[in-house]
Amino acid sequence: MTEPVSGPLFSSIWDEGDIESGTIYVLRSLSNHPFIAEHRELIHKIGVTGGKVETRIANAAHDATYLLADVEVVATYKLAGINRTKLECILHRIFAPAQLDLTIHDRFGHPVRPKEWFLVPLHVIDEAVRRIRDGSITNVAYDPRTASLVCLAQ
């Protein structure tokens, strides 16, 4: 019996025939919630989609996932040969120490704790994507004290 091989997370080199298979997107909330407004430049939603980002965020103001507010797209990264689910898990694991701890109430008054929002500067997200592309993301985590990616002891 052999172990199944799922292949690389995504190709680091674009070939002429590559077909786009995903997009990492980074959003900024336009919410007027006091904490979000105060930290707007640091609070980002990091996600991965196989469709159009614009379609995904079309009704953001009515969706607790988007903090019940409109959002702006601050960065997108096109990818080929990607396993979107694995990639999103990796990104969320790396930035878990900076996950936004905020409860909002949906339109029915139910408490919701969005999980894909992080207090991370955009340049650090850029660095994480570069590291994913070049394969150096292994054993890296986000350190909120230094607002940087750090190598974990092996």
GROMACS elastic network, one bead per residue, 0.5 to 0.9 nm:
[ bonds ]
;  ai    aj funct       b0    kb
    2     5     6  0.89811   500
    5     8     6  0.88958   500
    6     9     6  0.82195   500
    7    10     6  0.81388   500
    8    11     6  0.67848   500
    8    81     6  0.81143   500
    8    82     6  0.79137   500
    8    83     6  0.83861   500
    9    81     6  0.72736   500
    9    82     6  0.54168   500
    9    83     6  0.56100   500
    9    84     6  0.83305   500
    9    86     6  0.72542   500
    9    87     6  0.69051   500
    9   132     6  0.86304   500
   10    13     6  0.89360   500
   10    79     6  0.72923   500
   10    80     6  0.61751   500
   10    83     6  0.67079   500
   10    87     6  0.86999   500
   10   132     6  0.87327   500
   10   133     6  0.76449   500
   11    14     6  0.69830   500
   11    79     6  0.80413   500
   11    80     6  0.62885   500
   11    81     6  0.54776   500
   11    82     6  0.71737   500
   11   133     6  0.75297   500
   12    79     6  0.88981   500
   12    80     6  0.84682   500
   12    81     6  0.89040   500
   12   132     6  0.85045   500
   12   133     6  0.51684   500
   12   134     6  0.61592   500
   12   135     6  0.79547   500
   13    80     6  0.87887   500
   13   133     6  0.84883   500
   14    17     6  0.82004   500
   14    18     6  0.62890   500
   14    79     6  0.87098   500
   14    80     6  0.72565   500
   15    18     6  0.52464   500
   15    19     6  0.89103   500
   16    19     6  0.87815   500
   18    21     6  0.88086   500
   18    80     6  0.63875   500
   18    81     6  0.77688   500
   19    79     6  0.86809   500
   19    80     6  0.60357   500
   19    81     6  0.76994   500
   20    23     6  0.81266   500
   20    50     6  0.86028   500
   20    78     6  0.67820   500
   20    79     6  0.57814   500
   20    81     6  0.74098   500
   20    82     6  0.86401   500
   21    49     6  0.86662   500
   21    50     6  0.60237   500
   21    51     6  0.86920   500
   21    78     6  0.79347   500
   21    79     6  0.60373   500
   21    81     6  0.60718   500
   21    82     6  0.60799   500
   21    83     6  0.83347   500
   21    84     6  0.81673   500
   22    48     6  0.67495   500
   22    49     6  0.56013   500
   22    51     6  0.72434   500
   22    77     6  0.84050   500
   22    78     6  0.61252   500
   22    79     6  0.52014   500
   22    80     6  0.65037   500
   22    81     6  0.81773   500
   22    82     6  0.65065   500
   22    83     6  0.82440   500
   22    84     6  0.65390   500
   23    47     6  0.82887   500
   23    48     6  0.55336   500
   23    49     6  0.54260   500
   23    50     6  0.63441   500
   23    51     6  0.78003   500
   23    52     6  0.81832   500
   23    53     6  0.78884   500
   23    76     6  0.64048   500
   23    77     6  0.54446   500
   23    79     6  0.57896   500
   23    80     6  0.87219   500
   23    84     6  0.83511   500
   24    46     6  0.72134   500
   24    47     6  0.57325   500
   24    49     6  0.66260   500
   24    75     6  0.81405   500
   24    76     6  0.55479   500
   24    77     6  0.50825   500
   24    78     6  0.66566   500
   24    79     6  0.76723   500
   24    84     6  0.86628   500
   24    87     6  0.87719   500
   24    88     6  0.81588   500
   24   129     6  0.85748   500
   25    45     6  0.79040   500
   25    46     6  0.59188   500
   25    47     6  0.54127   500
   25    48     6  0.60444   500
   25    49     6  0.76866   500
   25    53     6  0.71236   500
   25    73     6  0.71997   500
   25    74     6  0.78730   500
   25    75     6  0.58451   500
   25    77     6  0.65589   500
   25    78     6  0.88355   500
   26    44     6  0.61664   500
   26    45     6  0.55162   500
   26    47     6  0.66431   500
   26    48     6  0.88835   500
   26    72     6  0.86044   500
   26    73     6  0.60536   500
   26    74     6  0.56931   500
   26    75     6  0.50839   500
   26    76     6  0.63010   500
   26    77     6  0.88917   500
   26   122     6  0.83356   500
   26   125     6  0.84201   500
   27    43     6  0.84884   500
   27    44     6  0.54038   500
   27    46     6  0.67079   500
   27    47     6  0.84868   500
   27    66     6  0.88856   500
   27    71     6  0.61782   500
   27    72     6  0.55583   500
   27    74     6  0.55636   500
   27    75     6  0.71861   500
   27    76     6  0.89860   500
   27   117     6  0.88459   500
   28    40     6  0.69515   500
   28    41     6  0.76061   500
   28    42     6  0.84282   500
   28    43     6  0.64481   500
   28    44     6  0.50912   500
   28    45     6  0.65442   500
   28    70     6  0.87838   500
   28    71     6  0.54594   500
   28    72     6  0.52693   500
   28    73     6  0.64824   500
   28    74     6  0.65919   500
   29    32     6  0.87816   500
   29    36     6  0.74471   500
   29    37     6  0.84046   500
   29    40     6  0.69726   500
   29    43     6  0.74643   500
   29    44     6  0.73096   500
   29    45     6  0.80339   500
   29    66     6  0.71587   500
   29    67     6  0.72082   500
   29    68     6  0.89738   500
   29    69     6  0.65443   500
   29    70     6  0.63489   500
   29    72     6  0.65393   500
   30    33     6  0.88682   500
   30    36     6  0.81479   500
   30    37     6  0.75180   500
   30    40     6  0.77836   500
   30    67     6  0.89344   500
   30    69     6  0.59896   500
   30    70     6  0.54865   500
   30    71     6  0.53360   500
   30    72     6  0.71957   500
   31    34     6  0.83995   500
   31    36     6  0.64831   500
   31    37     6  0.65903   500
   31    40     6  0.86970   500
   31    61     6  0.87407   500
   31    67     6  0.70052   500
   31    68     6  0.73633   500
   31    69     6  0.50020   500
   31    70     6  0.68795   500
   31    71     6  0.79017   500
   32    35     6  0.83956   500
   32    36     6  0.68749   500
   32    37     6  0.56312   500
   32    69     6  0.81464   500
   33    36     6  0.53522   500
   33    37     6  0.59687   500
   33    38     6  0.85363   500
   34    37     6  0.51888   500
   34    38     6  0.60825   500
   34    39     6  0.86777   500
   35    38     6  0.51651   500
   35    39     6  0.62505   500
   35    40     6  0.82168   500
   35   102     6  0.88913   500
   36    39     6  0.52448   500
   36    40     6  0.54059   500
   36    42     6  0.89796   500
   36    43     6  0.70756   500
   37    40     6  0.50513   500
   37    41     6  0.86291   500
   38    41     6  0.83460   500
   39    42     6  0.55374   500
   39    43     6  0.61959   500
   39   119     6  0.80599   500
   40    43     6  0.54008   500
   40    44     6  0.80708   500
   41    44     6  0.79280   500
   41   119     6  0.87296   500
   41   120     6  0.86559   500
   41   121     6  0.71864   500
   41   122     6  0.81747   500
   42   118     6  0.76862   500
   42   119     6  0.50078   500
   42   120     6  0.51776   500
   42   121     6  0.50673   500
   42   122     6  0.72852   500
   43   100     6  0.76326   500
   43   117     6  0.65027   500
   43   118     6  0.54816   500
   43   120     6  0.62969   500
   43   121     6  0.77290   500
   44    74     6  0.87852   500
   44   116     6  0.82158   500
   44   117     6  0.53709   500
   44   118     6  0.53611   500
   44   119     6  0.64744   500
   44   120     6  0.67519   500
   44   121     6  0.80594   500
   44   122     6  0.78310   500
   45    66     6  0.80027   500
   45   115     6  0.87381   500
   45   116     6  0.54043   500
   45   118     6  0.62919   500
   46    88     6  0.80192   500
   46    91     6  0.76478   500
   46    92     6  0.76967   500
   46   116     6  0.60282   500
   46   117     6  0.65385   500
   46   118     6  0.75981   500
   46   125     6  0.85781   500
   47    88     6  0.61796   500
   47    91     6  0.82810   500
   47    92     6  0.85436   500
   47   116     6  0.70637   500
   48    53     6  0.89458   500
   48    84     6  0.60923   500
   48    85     6  0.77009   500
   48    87     6  0.75261   500
   48    88     6  0.58112   500
   49    52     6  0.72971   500
   49    53     6  0.70993   500
   49    56     6  0.82433   500
   49    84     6  0.68986   500
   49    85     6  0.89503   500
   50    53     6  0.86422   500
   50    84     6  0.74126   500
   51    54     6  0.87535   500
   51    55     6  0.75417   500
   51    56     6  0.75493   500
   52    55     6  0.53523   500
   52    56     6  0.64506   500
   52    57     6  0.89827   500
   53    57     6  0.63391   500
   53    58     6  0.85686   500
   53    73     6  0.82590   500
   53    76     6  0.85629   500
   54    57     6  0.53959   500
   54    58     6  0.59922   500
   54    73     6  0.85495   500
   55    58     6  0.51997   500
   55    59     6  0.84138   500
   56    59     6  0.77744   500
   56    60     6  0.81266   500
   57    60     6  0.50277   500
   57    61     6  0.86361   500
   57    63     6  0.89957   500
   57    66     6  0.79534   500
   57    70     6  0.80489   500
   57    71     6  0.74028   500
   57    72     6  0.89104   500
   58    61     6  0.83750   500
   58    70     6  0.85967   500
   59    62     6  0.56671   500
   59    63     6  0.66362   500
   59    66     6  0.89146   500
   59    69     6  0.88347   500
   59    70     6  0.78159   500
   60    63     6  0.51311   500
   60    64     6  0.78112   500
   60    65     6  0.76694   500
   60    66     6  0.53540   500
   60    67     6  0.77443   500
   60    68     6  0.62478   500
   60    69     6  0.58235   500
   60    70     6  0.52692   500
   60    71     6  0.67386   500
   61    64     6  0.79664   500
   61    66     6  0.69700   500
   61    67     6  0.74343   500
   61    71     6  0.79076   500
   62    65     6  0.89268   500
   62    66     6  0.80590   500
   62    67     6  0.84760   500
   62    68     6  0.51765   500
   62    69     6  0.69478   500
   62    70     6  0.84933   500
   62   106     6  0.84448   500
   62   107     6  0.79210   500
   63    66     6  0.56115   500
   63    67     6  0.67588   500
   63    68     6  0.50854   500
   63    69     6  0.76501   500
   63   106     6  0.78024   500
   63   107     6  0.88569   500
   64    69     6  0.81820   500
   64   104     6  0.75992   500
   64   105     6  0.78266   500
   64   106     6  0.59660   500
   64   107     6  0.85611   500
   64   112     6  0.68305   500
   64   113     6  0.83409   500
   64   114     6  0.69925   500
   65    68     6  0.72073   500
   65   112     6  0.84396   500
   65   113     6  0.84531   500
   65   114     6  0.55717   500
   65   115     6  0.80176   500
   65   116     6  0.79157   500
   65   117     6  0.89932   500
   66    69     6  0.61735   500
   66    70     6  0.73864   500
   66    71     6  0.72034   500
   66   114     6  0.77288   500
   66   117     6  0.87586   500
   67    70     6  0.82591   500
   67    71     6  0.88759   500
   67   104     6  0.71463   500
   67   106     6  0.87377   500
   67   112     6  0.89609   500
   67   114     6  0.72239   500
   68   104     6  0.84073   500
   68   105     6  0.87948   500
   68   106     6  0.73879   500
   68   107     6  0.86098   500
   73    76     6  0.75270   500
   74   122     6  0.83528   500
   75   122     6  0.83554   500
   75   126     6  0.85998   500
   77   129     6  0.79506   500
   79    82     6  0.64274   500
   82    85     6  0.87788   500
   82    86     6  0.85029   500
   82    87     6  0.75128   500
   83    86     6  0.55674   500
   83    87     6  0.61798   500
   83    88     6  0.87192   500
   84    87     6  0.51277   500
   84    88     6  0.61089   500
   84    89     6  0.85888   500
   85    88     6  0.53036   500
   85    89     6  0.62659   500
   85    90     6  0.87248   500
   86    89     6  0.50999   500
   86    90     6  0.62083   500
   86    91     6  0.87372   500
   87    90     6  0.50826   500
   87    91     6  0.62765   500
   87    92     6  0.86301   500
   87   132     6  0.86633   500
   88    91     6  0.51408   500
   88    92     6  0.61149   500
   88    93     6  0.84831   500
   89    92     6  0.51582   500
   89    93     6  0.59824   500
   89    94     6  0.85601   500
   90    93     6  0.50958   500
   90    94     6  0.61606   500
   90    95     6  0.87006   500
   90   137     6  0.89663   500
   91    94     6  0.52249   500
   91    95     6  0.63273   500
   91    96     6  0.84310   500
   91   125     6  0.88422   500
   91   128     6  0.78192   500
   91   129     6  0.86272   500
   92    95     6  0.52499   500
   92    96     6  0.56785   500
   92    99     6  0.83531   500
   92   115     6  0.88604   500
   92   116     6  0.71461   500
   92   118     6  0.87039   500
   93    96     6  0.50705   500
   93    97     6  0.82723   500
   93   141     6  0.78058   500
   93   142     6  0.89935   500
   94    97     6  0.76679   500
   94   128     6  0.85311   500
   94   137     6  0.89387   500
   94   140     6  0.68285   500
   94   142     6  0.56707   500
   94   149     6  0.84165   500
   95    98     6  0.55896   500
   95    99     6  0.65947   500
   95   118     6  0.68263   500
   95   119     6  0.84894   500
   95   120     6  0.76933   500
   95   125     6  0.89696   500
   95   141     6  0.67766   500
   95   142     6  0.53764   500
   95   143     6  0.82893   500
   95   144     6  0.87771   500
   95   149     6  0.89905   500
   96    99     6  0.50719   500
   96   100     6  0.88575   500
   96   118     6  0.76550   500
   96   141     6  0.84867   500
   96   142     6  0.77089   500
   97   118     6  0.85684   500
   97   141     6  0.83618   500
   97   142     6  0.67191   500
   97   143     6  0.70503   500
   97   144     6  0.67117   500
   98   101     6  0.86247   500
   98   117     6  0.85688   500
   98   118     6  0.53412   500
   98   119     6  0.52766   500
   98   120     6  0.67719   500
   98   142     6  0.75642   500
   98   143     6  0.79418   500
   98   144     6  0.60425   500
   99   115     6  0.69179   500
   99   116     6  0.73285   500
   99   117     6  0.59817   500
   99   119     6  0.63887   500
   99   120     6  0.87099   500
  100   113     6  0.87243   500
  100   114     6  0.78628   500
  100   115     6  0.71529   500
  100   116     6  0.79924   500
  100   117     6  0.54661   500
  100   119     6  0.61594   500
  101   113     6  0.73094   500
  101   114     6  0.82326   500
  101   115     6  0.82110   500
  101   117     6  0.87006   500
  101   118     6  0.87301   500
  102   112     6  0.83779   500
  102   113     6  0.59333   500
  102   114     6  0.73338   500
  103   111     6  0.61279   500
  103   112     6  0.54494   500
  103   114     6  0.73692   500
  104   109     6  0.87623   500
  104   110     6  0.81541   500
  104   111     6  0.56102   500
  104   112     6  0.53197   500
  104   113     6  0.65036   500
  104   114     6  0.81957   500
  105   108     6  0.74566   500
  105   109     6  0.50287   500
  105   110     6  0.51464   500
  105   112     6  0.57724   500
  105   113     6  0.86812   500
  106   109     6  0.52059   500
  106   110     6  0.54066   500
  106   111     6  0.64408   500
  106   112     6  0.66392   500
  107   110     6  0.74507   500
  108   111     6  0.89467   500
  114   117     6  0.67157   500
  115   118     6  0.81844   500
  119   144     6  0.81516   500
  120   123     6  0.84587   500
  120   124     6  0.68053   500
  120   125     6  0.72077   500
  120   142     6  0.85965   500
  120   144     6  0.77911   500
  120   147     6  0.69016   500
  120   148     6  0.85652   500
  121   124     6  0.55540   500
  121   125     6  0.68400   500
  121   147     6  0.72524   500
  121   148     6  0.86446   500
  122   125     6  0.51158   500
  122   126     6  0.62917   500
  122   127     6  0.87157   500
  123   127     6  0.62590   500
  123   128     6  0.87404   500
  124   128     6  0.62233   500
  124   129     6  0.86988   500
  124   142     6  0.85793   500
  124   147     6  0.76342   500
  124   148     6  0.62511   500
  124   149     6  0.70234   500
  125   128     6  0.50188   500
  125   129     6  0.63232   500
  125   130     6  0.86743   500
  126   129     6  0.52505   500
  126   130     6  0.63135   500
  126   131     6  0.87189   500
  127   130     6  0.50193   500
  127   131     6  0.61581   500
  127   132     6  0.86006   500
  127   149     6  0.81130   500
  128   131     6  0.50252   500
  128   132     6  0.61405   500
  128   133     6  0.86246   500
  128   136     6  0.89978   500
  128   137     6  0.68896   500
  128   140     6  0.88502   500
  128   149     6  0.76649   500
  129   132     6  0.50050   500
  129   133     6  0.61867   500
  129   134     6  0.86761   500
  129   137     6  0.84789   500
  130   133     6  0.51352   500
  130   134     6  0.62459   500
  130   135     6  0.84345   500
  130   136     6  0.84006   500
  130   137     6  0.84730   500
  131   134     6  0.51708   500
  131   135     6  0.57279   500
  131   138     6  0.84824   500
  132   135     6  0.50967   500
  132   136     6  0.63084   500
  132   137     6  0.51818   500
  132   138     6  0.82887   500
  133   136     6  0.78970   500
  133   137     6  0.83655   500
  134   137     6  0.78744   500
  135   138     6  0.70488   500
  136   139     6  0.82425   500
  136   140     6  0.81143   500
  137   140     6  0.55508   500
  137   141     6  0.84854   500
  137   151     6  0.88127   500
  138   141     6  0.88471   500
  138   151     6  0.83884   500
  138   152     6  0.88555   500
  139   150     6  0.84838   500
  139   151     6  0.58252   500
  139   152     6  0.52044   500
  139   153     6  0.75545   500
  139   154     6  0.74175   500
  140   149     6  0.63369   500
  140   150     6  0.55600   500
  140   152     6  0.56548   500
  141   148     6  0.84465   500
  141   149     6  0.55109   500
  141   150     6  0.55397   500
  141   151     6  0.65342   500
  141   152     6  0.68035   500
  142   146     6  0.86175   500
  142   147     6  0.70910   500
  142   148     6  0.57744   500
  142   150     6  0.61372   500
  142   151     6  0.88349   500
  143   146     6  0.57095   500
  143   147     6  0.56782   500
  143   148     6  0.55761   500
  143   149     6  0.60469   500
  143   150     6  0.64877   500
  144   148     6  0.69651   500
  144   149     6  0.88215   500
  145   148     6  0.80561   500
  146   149     6  0.83627   500
  151   154     6  0.87957   500
